[in-house]
Amino acid sequence: MIHPFDQLRRLRLAVASALLVSATGSHALNTATIVGSVASPDCLEYRVVGICYWLYCSWTGCRVRTSVKVRHYVPDAVVSNYSNTGENPWVEVRPMSLPNPSAVAGGDGTTNQSHENNLAKFKNADVIGHPGAAVFNQFVAASGYFCQGAGTAFMPYLLSTLDTLAWRYNVPEMVYPEALIPGLREVGARTTLNLWGNVYPRGGFLHQTDDHKAGAVVAQRAGDIVTRFGQVHVYQPLLAIPQPGYWPAGALLEGNASTGKWQELTPVLSSSCTVFPRSGFLTQAQQGDYAWALWRPYACCARRGQVFLGSVDFL
């Protein structure tokens, strides 16, 4: 029997090899790089948080069984945003979001000359199921029992080229209170002098001098849409249904790691996760294209009976 530590070490070596091959073969983001990025203990944040109680009945009678309750993050999706329509930085999925008669061109309101100060920017956004489920399951299995996420590999949950009315014209969200009242639903805050942008209206246009911050705000907007039901957008909800002994992630909220966090994939591949706004140096993408893995929190416990009686969390 192979010790879990040896399994984890071998998995990390395999991931490192995949990353090396992908890094030397191309500067574009590809599936191999994304799959390798899931081996991140910081993003996983695996914890045993409580005990679940089950009623188990057989022909000999009924008794109460227990199982361990765990909580950890799962990479549900890759959220890409990019200035030029059809140029998703994740090369293998570009055919999903090619230009169409209602969604063409793109770019910013500036030619990036040093003497210009036009703040208008536009970003397309795609939310596509993370392709690293198999490798992630092997990685997290070394820690013990694990929870399934809501994402399906390569499933398109939001393609802004198909959401033209809402994404390019801000209809109807331009008249929502969150879009009209300063201070509502913003990434960062004016009081801390670190305001990256507003979540509403959840479309592709915004005003921001820093391109990286603009990309992060658009990623937050896309994640906000797909983690809620009944939004006035063309999308599929990226949500799982609660079940006995299974507590899936809910709605994503900006700046709140307990609802989700972000792992940068390009222009810099990061081994850690964060929320927006974040501190530190921000690398600017040469062509205005960015991608993050969206990690979401799940809690679960192994079923050990026919009836779920409840759970108790450790303090």
N, C-alpha and C positions, 0 to 999 in steps of 0.2 A: 504494500500500500504506500502511495506517495504522500508524504507529509504536506499539509496545506501550504507551509512556508515554501517548500520546493516548487509546488505548483505555481505559486505567486511569482517566485523568482524566474521560473521558465517563461511565464506569461509576459513578464516585463522585458525579458531578453528578446522574445519574439516581437513585442511591440516596438522596442528600440530598433530592431532590424528593419521593421516595416517603415518606421519613421525615417531611418537613414536612406532607404531606397527611394522613398517618395521625395525626400528633401533634395537628393542629388539628381533626381530625374526631371523635376519640373518645379517652377516657381509658383505655379497655380495650385489652388487647393483641390485635392483629389480625395476619393473615397478612402484610400489606404491611410492617408494622414488623419482623416476624421475618425476612422475606426481605431487607430492607435491611440488617439487622445483620450479614450475612455479610462485608461489605467491611471486615474488620478485619485489618490486617497483624499486629497483636500476637497475635491468636488464631491466625492462619494459621501464622506462624513457619516460613516456607518456607526450606529449606536444601538445597544440593547436598552429599551426604554420602559419595559413593563412586562406584565404577565397577562395572558388571555385565559379565560375559563370556558370550558366546553362540557356539555352534558352528553355523555356517551352511554348508549343503551344497547344491550344485547339480550339474548335469551336468558342469560343468568341474572339480569338486573341492570340497573343504571348507576353510574358513578360520575363524578366530576374529574375531568382531566385538565391539565394545564399545558400551555405552550408559551414560548418566549415571544414577546412582542419586540420587533425591531423597527428602526426608522433610518432611512437613508435617502439619498438623492439619486435620481435616474436621468440620464441624458435622453430626453424625449424627442428633441428636434434640433435641427440645424436651421438657424435663422440668418439668412443672407440678405444684405442690402447693397445696392450698387447703382451708380449714376446712369450708366448707359443700358437702355432696355435690351434684354437678350444676353447680357454679359454677366450672368451669375458667376461669382468667383469659384463656386463648386462646379468643376467643368463637366462632370458626368451628368448633371441634372439640367444643364442649360437648355436642352430641347423642351423642357416642361414650360418654359416661360419666354418663348420667342416673341418678337414684336408681332402685333396684329393691327388691323385697321383702327382700333380704338386705343391702342397703346403702342406708340412708337417714340423714337428718339429718347430724350432725357438730358441729363447734365445739369449744370449749375448756371446761375445768373452771373457768371464771371469767367474770364479766361485764365484765372489764377496768376495774373500779373501782380507784382508787388505793390504797384501804385493804386490798384483797385481795392474797393471796399464794399463790394456788392455781397450782401449776406444771403441772398436767396439761394436755396439748394433744393434739389429734388433727388429722391432715392426710390428705386423700386425695392420690393421686399418679397422674399419667398420663405415660407415656413414648411420644411420638408422633414419627414420622419428620419430620426438619426439612424445611420446604417450599422452602428456598432453593437447591436443588441447581443449577438452571440459572444463576442469577445468580452463585453461588459458582464454578461452573466457568469462567465468563467472567472473574471476578475473578482466580482463581489462574492461568488460562492466560497472563496477562500476565507471569507469572514464569517460565513454561516448562512442561515436562512435568509432569503432575499425576496423583495417585492417586485412585481411586474409593473412597468410603467404604462402610460397610455399610448405612447407613440408606436407606429408601425413603420418599419424601415422603408424609406423612399416614398412614403405616402405624402402627396401634396396636401397640406392643410390650408395654406394660403398662397396664392400666386397673384401678385398685384396687377399683372397684365390682364387678369380676368375680372378684376374688381375695379374697373375703370371709373365708374361714377363716384364711388366713395374715395378711391385712392388718389385720383387726379383732380377731382372737382370738390372734394370734401362735402359731398351731399350724402346725408343730411346733417353731418356732425358739425358743420360750421356754425350752426345756431344752437348747439347744445350748451348748457350753462358751463360745463367744464372747459369749453373752447372760448367762452366770452369773459369769464371771471378770472382775473389774475390770481394765482396762488392755488387754484384747483388742479389736481392731478398733474404735477410737474416733476420732472426728473431733476433733482437738486432743489435749491431754494435761493431766493434773493437774499435772505438774511445771512446766509453763509457765504455770499458772493461766489457761489458755485452752481449757478443755474445752467443746466445743459439744454433744456427745452421743455416744451409742453407735450403731454401725452395726447391731448385732444386739440384739434381734430385728428383722428388717427388715419392720416394719409401720408403722401410722399413729400409734401412741401413743408419746409421750415426755414427759419432764419437762424443761422449759427456760423460764426467765423471759423470754427474748428471743425474740419471735415469728420474727424474721428468721433467727436461728440455728436455730430449730426447723425452719423451712422448708428450710434448707440441708441439715440432717442427713437429712430425709426424702427430699430430692432425691438425696443420696448413696446412701441405701438403695435407691431405685428404680434408679439407675444401676448399683449393685452387682449387682442381680438380673439385669437384662437383658444384662449383659456376661459372663455365665457360662452354660454348659450345665447341664442337669439339676438346676435348683433346684426346690424344692417350692413352687412358685407357679404361678398361671395367667398365662402370659406367652409371648412369642416372643423367642428370643435375638437380640440386636442384634450379631451377629458375622459377619465375613466369613471365608472359607476361604483359608488361605495357598496361593499358587500360585507357580510359578517366576517370579522377578522381582517378587513382590508379597508384602509383609509387612504384614498388617493388624494393627489394635490388638487387644490381648488383654483380660484382665480388668481392670476399673477398680479402683483402690486409693486409698483416701482419703489426701489430702495428698501424692500423688505425681503431679506434672504429666506425667511420662513415660508415664502410663497414661490420662490425660484431664484436661481442665480445663473450667472453667465460665465462661460469659458471661451476666451478669445481663440479663434482658429486661424484667422488671417486678418491683417498682414503679419501678425506675430502669433505663433502657436504657443499658448500658455498651458502650464500644467496645473493651474489653480483656477478657482472660481471667485467671482466677485459680484457686486451689484452696482448699478449706475446711480449716481455718479461715483467714480472711483478716483483715488489719488494716484500719483505717479506719472511717469512719462507716457504720452499717447502717441503711438506711431501712426503716421498718416499714410494711407494707401495711395499709391501713385495714380491709380485709375479710379479712385473713389469707391472701391468695393471692399466690403467687410463681411465677416461671418463669425457667428458665435454659436456654441452649443448651449441650448437651454436645458439646465438641470432642474428637476422638480422634486419636491419631497414626498415620499410615500411611507406609510407605516403598515405593517401587516404581521400576522402570526400564522403558524401552521394550523390547519384544521385538525382537531383531535376528537371530534364528536359530531353528533347530528345537530345539536342546538348550541348556538353561541350565547353564553350567559353574560358576557361583558369582559372588560379588561381593567386593570389597575396599572397606572403609570408610576414609575419611581419618582420620588421627589428630587 
